[in-house]
Amino acid sequence: MIARSWLFVPGDSERKLAKGSDNPADVLILDLEDSVAHERQAVAREMVRAHLKAHADRTRQQLYVRINPLDTDAALLDLAAVMPGAPDGICLPKVKSAAEVNTLANYLCALEAREGLPQGATRILCVATETAASLLTFHTYLDGVSPRLAAMTWGGEDLAAALGASDNRNPANGEYDHPFLMAKSLCLATARAIDVQPVGVVHLNFRDHAGLEADCLRDRRAGFIGKVAIHPDQCEIINRAFTPSPEEMVHARRVVDLFEKDPGLGTVGLDGVMLDMPHLKQARNLLALAEKIHALR
């Protein structure tokens, strides 16, 4: 599965849930955590389950559910309530290590059996950097993590609170400060090492469309695929930024064609630039990404 835009939708808002279905987001994340007040949790669970059941056709848009952290009493209540709706995946927040992903995977095995769902059908999106401990445990994903893990993203806001930081940005240039750049880099490297999708973090200023596009393109150059959205208007921009352009496709095909014409060569020249095996791999990766994105439509 490849998804470009992952849009958070409050699970207790009938209006926003309905609007989400008409949004171009590849994935809706129906939220039972931060966007839902404590006294509205039970209501949100019922609404999310109803929405899942009413939207069983997921050919255009997948439906994930963000549950409460596993170390809270609410997490199992969330899972028990929404699994009858067969969500495509669960978004797991406040993760400390791969052990929590594996614990969630075990819960999902039992709940899929209860609901008569295919084993392994429910995937996991891990928000991997919202706790202080998470920055020290990325190696645990390399030691064996559930194959249900489909994607990893990172988080700068909760991490700032966990680290006792008053801000996560460098006041001199507005860019993320060192601990948060480390979180971003570790998330990307780990996701690539275990072959799951690395997803970029939210762009909080939802009115800043130019800044969002620049952020998406920067993420894409770094190796991320897709981005979390917090406002419906962000999804079209995200989709466009993470879809290879016609010009990129033409260039990638030219690179592949040059190497395939003479497979014995380790380097080739194109438009005055020397290309070698990493460039061929990049070209093939781009063409494969475009093919997967085309399959979403």
C-alpha positions as CSV (number, residue, x, y, z in Angstrom):
1,M,0.0,0.0,0.0
2,I,1.2,3.5,-0.9
3,A,-0.7,6.5,0.5
4,R,0.2,10.2,-0.1
5,S,-2.2,12.1,2.2
6,W,-3.3,10.9,5.6
7,L,-6.0,13.2,6.9
8,F,-6.9,13.3,10.6
9,V,-10.7,13.7,11.2
10,P,-12.2,14.1,14.7
11,G,-14.1,11.0,15.5
12,D,-16.9,12.8,17.3
13,S,-17.8,15.3,14.5
14,E,-20.5,14.0,12.1
15,R,-20.0,16.9,9.8
16,K,-16.2,16.4,9.5
17,L,-16.6,12.7,9.1
18,A,-19.0,13.3,6.2
19,K,-16.8,15.8,4.6
20,G,-13.8,13.5,4.9
21,S,-15.4,11.0,2.6
22,D,-15.5,13.6,-0.2
23,N,-11.9,14.7,0.4
24,P,-9.1,13.6,-2.0
25,A,-7.2,12.1,0.9
26,D,-5.9,8.7,0.3
27,V,-6.4,7.8,3.9
28,L,-8.7,9.2,6.6
29,I,-7.5,8.7,10.1
30,L,-10.6,8.7,12.3
31,D,-9.4,10.2,15.5
32,L,-10.3,8.9,19.0
33,E,-7.3,10.5,20.7
34,D,-6.2,14.2,20.8
35,S,-9.1,15.7,19.0
36,V,-11.7,14.1,21.2
37,A,-12.5,15.4,24.7
38,H,-12.5,12.8,27.5
39,E,-16.3,13.1,28.0
40,R,-16.9,12.5,24.3
41,Q,-14.9,9.3,24.0
42,A,-17.8,6.9,24.1
43,V,-19.8,9.0,21.6
44,A,-16.8,9.1,19.3
45,R,-16.3,5.3,19.4
46,E,-19.9,4.8,18.3
47,M,-19.7,7.4,15.5
48,V,-16.4,6.0,14.2
49,R,-17.8,2.4,14.2
50,A,-20.9,3.6,12.3
51,H,-18.8,5.5,9.8
52,L,-16.6,2.4,9.1
53,K,-19.7,0.3,8.6
54,A,-21.3,2.8,6.3
55,H,-18.2,3.1,4.1
56,A,-17.2,-0.5,3.5
57,D,-16.0,0.2,0.0
58,R,-12.4,1.3,0.5
59,T,-11.2,1.2,-3.1
60,R,-10.7,5.0,-3.3
61,Q,-10.0,5.9,0.3
62,Q,-8.7,3.8,3.2
63,L,-10.0,4.3,6.7
64,Y,-7.6,4.1,9.7
65,V,-8.5,4.8,13.4
66,R,-6.2,6.5,15.8
67,I,-6.7,4.9,19.2
68,N,-5.5,6.2,22.5
69,P,-2.0,5.1,23.7
70,L,-1.7,1.5,24.7
71,D,-0.7,2.4,28.3
72,T,-4.2,3.9,28.9
73,D,-7.4,2.1,29.8
74,A,-9.0,3.7,26.7
75,A,-7.0,1.8,24.1
76,L,-8.7,-1.6,24.4
77,L,-12.1,0.1,24.6
78,D,-11.3,1.9,21.4
79,L,-10.2,-1.3,19.6
80,A,-13.2,-3.3,20.9
81,A,-15.6,-0.6,19.7
82,V,-14.2,0.0,16.2
83,M,-13.0,-3.5,15.0
84,P,-16.6,-4.5,14.0
85,G,-16.3,-1.8,11.3
86,A,-13.2,-3.5,9.9
87,P,-10.8,-0.5,9.7
88,D,-8.0,-0.8,7.2
89,G,-5.6,0.1,9.9
90,I,-4.9,1.4,13.3
91,C,-2.8,4.5,14.0
92,L,-0.9,4.0,17.2
93,P,0.3,7.1,19.1
94,K,2.8,7.7,21.9
95,V,4.9,4.7,21.0
96,K,7.9,3.9,23.1
97,S,9.4,1.0,21.1
98,A,8.5,-1.8,18.7
99,A,7.2,-3.9,21.6
100,E,4.0,-1.7,21.7
101,V,3.5,-2.3,17.9
102,N,3.8,-6.0,18.5
103,T,1.4,-5.8,21.5
104,L,-1.2,-4.0,19.3
105,A,-0.7,-6.7,16.6
106,N,-1.5,-9.4,19.1
107,Y,-4.7,-7.6,20.1
108,L,-5.7,-7.2,16.5
109,C,-5.2,-11.0,15.9
110,A,-7.7,-11.7,18.6
111,L,-10.2,-9.0,17.5
112,E,-10.0,-10.1,13.9
113,A,-10.8,-13.6,15.0
114,R,-13.8,-12.3,17.0
115,E,-15.1,-10.4,14.1
116,G,-14.5,-13.0,11.4
117,L,-12.0,-10.8,9.6
118,P,-9.0,-12.2,7.7
119,Q,-5.9,-12.5,9.9
120,G,-3.4,-9.7,9.2
121,A,-5.9,-7.5,7.3
122,T,-5.7,-4.6,9.8
123,R,-2.4,-2.7,9.3
124,I,-0.6,-0.3,11.7
125,L,0.6,3.3,11.2
126,C,3.1,4.0,14.0
127,V,3.6,7.5,15.3
128,A,7.1,6.7,16.3
129,T,8.6,9.8,18.0
130,E,6.1,11.3,20.5
131,T,7.9,10.1,23.6
132,A,11.4,10.7,25.0
133,A,12.0,7.0,25.1
134,S,11.2,6.6,21.5
135,L,14.4,8.4,20.4
136,L,16.4,5.7,22.1
137,T,14.6,2.6,20.9
138,F,14.5,2.7,17.1
139,H,16.9,-0.3,17.0
140,T,14.0,-2.4,18.4
141,Y,12.2,-2.3,15.1
142,L,15.2,-4.0,13.5
143,D,15.0,-6.9,15.9
144,G,11.6,-8.0,14.7
145,V,8.4,-6.0,14.3
146,S,5.0,-7.2,13.2
147,P,4.4,-7.4,9.5
148,R,1.2,-5.5,10.2
149,L,3.3,-2.3,10.4
150,A,2.7,-0.6,7.1
151,A,4.0,2.9,7.8
152,M,5.8,5.1,10.3
153,T,5.6,8.8,10.9
154,W,7.1,11.1,13.4
155,G,5.7,13.8,15.6
156,G,7.3,17.1,16.8
157,E,4.6,18.6,19.0
158,D,4.1,15.8,21.5
159,L,7.9,15.1,21.5
160,A,8.5,18.8,22.4
161,A,6.3,18.4,25.5
162,A,7.9,15.1,26.4
163,L,11.4,16.6,26.2
164,G,10.3,19.7,28.2
165,A,11.0,22.0,25.3
166,S,9.1,25.3,25.0
167,D,9.4,25.1,21.2
168,N,10.6,22.7,18.6
169,R,11.9,25.3,16.1
170,N,15.1,27.1,15.9
171,P,14.3,30.9,16.4
172,A,17.1,31.9,14.1
173,N,15.8,30.2,11.0
174,G,12.4,28.7,11.9
175,E,13.6,25.1,11.0
176,Y,13.2,22.2,13.4
177,D,15.8,22.2,16.2
178,H,18.4,19.4,16.6
179,P,16.4,16.8,18.6
180,F,13.5,17.0,16.2
181,L,15.7,16.7,13.1
182,M,17.2,13.6,14.8
183,A,13.7,12.2,15.3
184,K,12.8,12.8,11.6
185,S,16.1,11.2,10.4
186,L,15.7,8.2,12.6
187,C,12.1,7.6,11.6
188,L,13.1,7.8,7.9
189,A,16.1,5.5,8.2
190,T,14.2,2.9,10.3
191,A,11.2,2.9,8.0
192,R,13.5,2.3,5.0
193,A,15.5,-0.3,6.8
194,I,12.4,-2.4,7.6
195,D,10.7,-1.6,4.3
196,V,7.7,0.3,5.5
197,Q,6.4,3.6,4.2
198,P,8.0,6.7,5.8
199,V,5.3,9.4,6.2
200,G,6.1,13.1,6.7
201,V,4.9,15.1,9.7
202,V,2.1,17.6,9.8
203,H,2.4,21.2,8.6
204,L,0.6,23.0,11.3
205,N,-0.1,26.3,9.5
206,F,-3.0,25.0,7.3
207,R,-3.4,28.4,5.6
208,D,0.2,28.4,4.4
209,H,-0.2,26.4,1.2
210,A,3.1,27.5,-0.3
211,G,4.9,26.5,2.8
212,L,3.1,23.1,2.8
213,E,4.1,22.5,-0.8
214,A,7.7,23.3,0.0
215,D,7.7,21.1,3.0
216,C,6.2,18.2,1.0
217,L,8.9,18.6,-1.7
218,R,11.6,18.7,0.9
219,D,10.3,15.6,2.6
220,R,10.0,13.8,-0.8
221,R,13.6,14.7,-1.7
222,A,14.7,13.3,1.7
223,G,13.0,10.0,1.0
224,F,9.5,10.3,2.7
225,I,6.4,9.2,0.8
226,G,3.3,11.0,1.8
227,K,2.4,13.4,4.6
228,V,-0.1,13.7,7.5
229,A,-2.7,16.4,7.1
230,I,-4.7,18.2,9.7
231,H,-6.9,20.2,7.4
232,P,-9.0,19.0,4.4
233,D,-7.5,21.8,2.1
234,Q,-4.0,20.3,2.6
235,C,-4.7,16.9,0.9
236,E,-4.8,18.1,-2.7
237,I,-1.4,19.8,-2.3
238,I,0.1,16.8,-0.6
239,N,-1.2,14.4,-3.3
240,R,0.2,16.6,-6.1
241,A,3.6,17.0,-4.4
242,F,4.1,13.3,-3.8
243,T,3.0,12.3,-7.3
244,P,6.0,12.2,-9.8
245,S,5.5,14.8,-12.5
246,P,5.5,14.0,-16.2
247,E,8.9,15.6,-16.6
248,E,10.3,13.4,-13.8
249,M,8.8,10.3,-15.4
250,V,10.3,11.1,-18.8
251,H,13.8,11.6,-17.2
252,A,13.5,8.4,-15.2
253,R,12.6,6.4,-18.3
254,R,15.5,7.8,-20.2
255,V,17.9,6.8,-17.4
256,V,16.5,3.3,-17.3
257,D,16.5,2.9,-21.1
258,L,20.2,4.0,-21.3
259,F,21.3,1.4,-18.8
260,E,19.1,-1.3,-20.3
261,K,20.5,-0.7,-23.8
262,D,23.9,-1.7,-22.6
263,P,23.7,-3.6,-19.3
264,G,27.4,-4.2,-19.2
265,L,28.0,-0.5,-18.5
266,G,28.4,0.8,-14.9
267,T,28.2,4.4,-15.9
268,V,26.5,6.3,-18.7
269,G,26.3,10.0,-19.7
270,L,23.0,11.8,-20.1
271,D,22.7,15.5,-20.9
272,G,26.3,16.1,-19.8
273,V,25.9,14.3,-16.5
274,M,27.6,11.0,-15.6
275,L,25.2,8.5,-14.0
276,D,25.9,5.3,-12.2
277,M,24.0,2.5,-10.4
278,P,22.5,4.7,-7.6
279,H,21.0,6.9,-10.3
280,L,19.5,3.8,-12.0
281,K,18.0,2.7,-8.7
282,Q,16.5,6.1,-8.0
283,A,15.0,6.1,-11.5
284,R,13.5,2.7,-11.0
285,N,12.2,3.6,-7.6
286,L,10.4,6.7,-9.0
287,L,8.8,4.7,-11.8
288,A,7.7,2.0,-9.3
289,L,6.2,4.7,-7.0
290,A,4.3,6.3,-9.9
291,E,2.9,2.9,-10.8
292,K,1.7,2.3,-7.2
293,I,0.2,5.8,-7.1
294,H,-1.6,5.2,-10.4
295,A,-3.2,2.1,-8.8
296,L,-4.8,4.4,-6.2
297,R,-7.0,6.1,-8.8
